[in-house]
Amino acid sequence: MNDVQPGATHLECTATGERFDSEALHTLSPAGKPLFARYDLDALRGRFTPESLRGRRPDLWRYAEVLPVRDPAARICLGEGFTPLLDAPRFADRIGMGGGRVWVKDEGQNPTGSFKARGLGMAVSRAKELGASAVALPSAGNAGSAAAAYGAAAGLPVHVVVPRDTPRPIVEEIRALGADLQLIDGLIDDCGRVVKQGVEEKGWFALSTLKEPYRVEGKKTMGYELFEQLGGRLPDVILYPTGGGTGLIGMWKAFDEMEALGWIGAERPRMVTVQASGCAPMVRAFEAGASFAEPWRGAATYASGLRVPGAVGDFLILRALRESGGTAVAISDAEMAEWVAHLGRDTGVFAAPEGGAVAAAAARLRASGFIGSDDEVVLFNTGSGLKYVGMEPV
């Protein structure tokens, strides 16, 4: 590893560009928008290269130069990241890809069975490094279990608030990992109000989606991994199930960093947001040409990770879709369940409903011509189907 000092140089408001100290605990900027960690990419250019990664540890910490944790001893690792990118030729045939290729990025193989391990591993590591005494978050499920796991590994108290109808395996996982768990009647935004009260009254540090700067830094590693796993290129299309959208936003940030580092040029994949038809605020905003998404009323879907009525990073998601020439698709619960089965038979991956949603969206976009027969396409399965056993489509 080179001798450039690890860690961010500063934090930056994603709306105003205002800068803030990276070595203190922060939530949203004064403008009420997410903060991004920024790095001295000019100093890293030519030193932090794809070749420099050879022989490094096969987890997300291989990208340490563009991650925020300064002290290697503060890196809490359970084996997160560098999940397999699985070739799916029979699925490609199913949707009529012709000469194209489809891969499944199987995030269900992360610790605690979902992509949330990336963001929460990073956020908990950084919170502990910066002196947080307890952390808390509202969750639709998988983020809660990931926070519980990394808090346990760090010896840091974790408070999790989830909807009462969160899948039972996730609830039992959170309890087994020692977190303080509250189940409430309502959705994730209702859970957020409970966490806010705990922050104000008990001094918890909130790890809510994009309301602190570091979950997105863990998620962005998915973009770096795609480049490596595809042999030094990016795919034509990325389909991503979108609730709060941290992963899509993180990958878009990674691509900008990679261009600044000289790894890629101006090319970008076409980014596709996939949501549930029972909770599709980004799809509605994209189709309306809006820059922000109005909260979705009456959200209902068995894909708990997609049951997010509003996202603080909405403008960042919509910007990435439009800048990339991408699109947004809403999928019914029945379609999700159908395509979980198709994906399983074709690939051997037991996907979460969110993975079924992107599979269904790929078929629809191929039929419409948005995905060309010769395109290279990556589908993100963000969690293991085992986490949803017993849940029925709405």
N, C-alpha and C positions, 0 to 999 in steps of 0.2 A: 504494500500500500504506500502511496506517496506521502510526502511530509507536509502537505497542505493541512492547515488546522481544520479538524472536523467541526461540523455544526454550521448553523446559519449565521450570516452576517447581520441580518435584521429581519423583522417582520414587516409586511406591507399590506395595507388595506386593499382588498380586491376591487373596491369601488372608487376610492379617491387617490390611491397611490401613497397615502401618508405612511411614514415609516415609524416603527416602534422597536424598542429594545427586545432582542430575542432571549435575553437571559432572565426574564421575569415571567411569572404566570399571567397569561392573557386569555380573555375570551373573545368576544366580538370587538371590532373597532368602534370608536365613538360614532361612526356612521351607521352602526348596527349591522355591519357586513363582515364576512369571514376574513381572517388574516392568513396570508401565505408566508411561509418561510422562504427566504431568498438566500442564495449562496454565491460565492465568488467564482462564477463559472469561467470567467476569463482566466483566472489563475489555474483552474483545473483543466482547461482545454489543452489537449496534447499530453496530459499526464494521467488523467482519469479517462481511460479509453476502453473499448471493448477488449482489447488485448490484455489490459491490466487486470481484467476479471478472471483470467484463467487460473485455475487452482484454488480459487477462493471458496469459502464455505457455501454450501448449497441452500441458503436461506436469504431472506430479504436484506440481512445485514451485510451482504456482499457489496451493496451500494453505499457504504458508510460515508463516502465523501459528499454525497448529496442527501444525507439524512441529518436530522437535527440533534441527535444525542452526541454529546461531546466526549463523555467519559466512557470508554469501552466497558467498564465495570457496571455501568448503569443500563446496559442493553439486556433487557429481560427476554430470553429466548426460549420458546417451547417447540421450535422447529417450523416456524411460520414462513411462508413464502416458497418460491421456486416450485410451485405446484406443476403437475404435468400438463403439457399441451398435447392433447390426444388427437391423432389423425382420425377422421370419421368418414371414410370413403363410402360406406353403405348409407349413411345419412345423407351425404352429398348426392348420391344416386337417387335417394327417396325424393329429394326436393328438386331434382333435375338440373344439377350443376354442370353436367357435361364435362368440360375440361377443367373446371374449377376445383378448389379444395375447400374443405371445411375442417376446422379444428375445434375441439372443446377444451377450454381452459377450465380444469376441474378444481375449483376452489373448495370443494367439499373435502379435499384431502388436507386442509389446514387443521391445526389444533382447534378443538371444539367444533370441528365440522363445518366451518364456513369462512368466507373471505373476511369476516369481521376480525379475525385474529390479526391480520396485518395492521389495521388501523388502531385497534386497542392495544396491541403489543407496543406500538410506537408511542401512543398517547400516554399509557401508563408508565413506560420507561421515562419519558420526558417529564411527566408530572412529578415522579419520584425524584428525578435529578434536580428539579427546580424547587423541591421542598414541600410539595403538597402532603398534607397529613391524612387526607381521606378523599376519595373520588366518588362521583355519582353520575348516573346517566339514566335518562328514559330510554326504553328500548322496545322494539317490536318483537324481540326475542333473542336473536343470535348475537347481537352486540352485548346484551346483558351477560350471556354465558362467557363470551370472550373477555369482557371486563373482569368478571369474577375470576377467571383463570389467571389472567396476568396480574391482577391484584393479589391473588393468593401467592403466586410466584415471587412477587415483589415484597410481600409482607405488608401490604397497604390495604386498609379497610375500603371496601367497595359497597356502595348503596345502589341498588337497581330497582327501578319501578317499571313494571310491564302491565299490559292489559290482562285482565283476568282470563281471557280466552287464548292466551299464548299457548302454543303447542306444549303438551305435557312433558315430553322429553327435555325440552329446553328449560322448563321450570324446575324439573328435578336436577338438571345439570347445574343450574345456578345455585340451588340450595346445597348440592354436594360440594361445590367449590367454595362454600363458606361466605358468600356475600349476604348482606342484609337485603332481603327481597320483600318488596311490596307489590301486591296485585290489586289493580283497581278496575272498576267498571269504566270503560272508555277506550280511547285511542292513544297513540303515542304523544299527541300534543297535550292531552290531559295528563299523561305521565310527566311531561315536561314541566307542568305547573307545580306538581308535587316536588320535583327535583329543585326547581327554583326556590321554593320555600325552604328546603333543606340547605341550599347554598346560603341563603340570607340569614337563616336562624342558627345553623350549626357549622358554618364555615367549610362545607364540602367544596371541592373543586369539580366543576361540571365538565364532563367529557361528551356533551351532546354533539350530534353530527354537525360538523363545520362551525360549531360555536367555540371551539378551541382550535389551534393551528396545526395539530400534529397527527390526527387520525388520517387526514388527507395525504400526509407524507408517507405513511405506511402503505396506503392504497396505491399511491403513484408507482410503487415498485412493480405493479402488474404491467405497466407500460414498458419499463426497462426489460422485464423478463420476456415479454413478447418479442422484442427486438433480438434478444439473445437466442431465444428458442427457435426463431424463424431464420437463424443464420445471418443476422445483420440486416434485416429489412422489417417493415411493418406490413400488416395485411391491408387489403383494400377496404374491408368493412369490419367493424366491431359492433356486435349486438350485446347490449348490457342491460340487465334488469335494474330499473331505477326507482328507488324509494327516495332516500335523502340525496342520492347521487354522488356521494363522496368518491366512489371508485371511478366513475366516468370523468369527474372533474380532476381527480388525481392523475389519471392517465393523460389527459389533455395537458396538464402541467408538466408531466414527464416528457412529453413530446417536445414542448418548447425548450425544456432544459437540454434535451438531447441534441436539438438543432444548435443551441448556443455552444454546446460542447464539441460540435463538429461530427457527431455520430450520424446524423441524417441531414437532409436538406429541408426544403419547405413542404415536402409531401406529408400528407396526413391521411389516416384512414377515415372513411366516412363513418361517423359515429351515430349509432342508433339507440335511442332510449326506448325501452320496452316497459310498459306499465300494465296494470290490471284494468280491465274495462270498468270495474267497480271503484277504482281510485286512480284516475289518470289526469292529474292537474298539469303535468308537463306536456302531455299529448294535446290537451285542449289549448294550452297557451301557444304551443308550437304552431298548431293549425290556424290559430287566430292571428299569428304574426306578432304576438305580445312579447315584451322583454321580461316580464315577470309573470308568475303563475298565481292565480287566485286559489285560496284553499278549497279543497274538494269537500263538499258536504255529503255526509252519509256514506263514508268510505266502507266498502265491504269486499273482501276477498280472502280466500284461505291462504294465499301467499303472504304471510305476515310481514315479510320484508318489503312488500310493495304497498302495504296499507299505511302510507304516510301521506296525510292530507295536504301538507305544505312543507316546503324545503327552503331553508335560509339561503341555500346556494342556487336557487331557481335560475337566476340570471346567468350564472356561470354555466349551468347545464345547457340552457337555450342558446347561449353564445357558441358553445362548442358544437352543437348540432348544426347551427347555421354556417359557421366558419368552415366546417368540414364537408358541407354539402350532404349532411346526414338527414335523418328524419326521426319521427316518433310514432310508435305503434301501441295500440291498446289491445289486449288479449283477454278473452273471457276465461273464467275459472275452468269451464268445461274443456276449452281448448288446451289450457295448461295441462290438465290431467291426461288428456289424450296424447299430447306430445311428450310428456314425461315417459309414457310407455313406449312411444316410437323411439325416443332417444335411447332409452334403456336397451331395447332390443337391438338397435343398430350399433351401439358403442360399448355396452357393458357398464355404463355410468347410471347409477340410481340418483337422478337429479331431484333437487328441491323443486317445488312448483315454479319458482322463479326461473330455473333452468328450462322447464317445460315452456315457459312463456317465450323465452328467446328462440327456442326451437320452432315454435309455432310462428313466431314473427319472421324467422328466416324463410320458412316455406311461403308465407304470404308475400314477402318482398321479392322472392325469386319469381313467383307467379306474376307479380306486377311489373317485373323487369328492373326494379331498383337494384337488385343483385343480379349481375350478369353471369352468364353460364361459365365464364372463364375467371371469375373473381376468386380471390383468396379471402376466406371469411372466418372470423373467430367468434364463437359463441361462448359467453361466460355462464357457467353453472356456478352460482355463488354459494351453494350449500348442499349438504347431503340430504337426500330424501328421507333418511332415517329420522331426521329431526321433526318430520311432519307426519309420522305414522299416526293414524287415527284421525287426522284432519280431513274433512270432506269439502269439496268445492262448494262455493256459495251459490 
